[in-house]
Amino acid sequence: MLIAPYFFQISMAYRSTLLATLIPVTYEKTIDTIDDLDQSGLPIMLPMGNAYYQNFRRDPRQAMQSIFQRSAEWHYDSSKPKPDYYYPM
């Protein structure tokens, strides 16, 4: 029978895949809240003239003001060529 020699390999592949999906590996702390984003020190990119930009600029919370101060402002105009720092996703 042809299945018998390959049964061990198939069962090992299934077990390793099953274990890989059941055990989550976290490499760094997740950013779930505004305070987490502020404590991470990561900059964000805000397009100018957008509702997001206005919300970040006007938000009275200290964490949001700190994030806004280190944000990179993106001056976007669709009629002009893309800036050097633009990266299509």
Secondary structure, 3 states (H helix, E strand, C coil): CCHHHHHHHHHHHHHHHHHHHHCCCCCCCCCCCHHHHHHHCCCCEEECCCHHHHHHHHCCCHHHHHHHHCCEEECCCCCCCCCCCCCCC
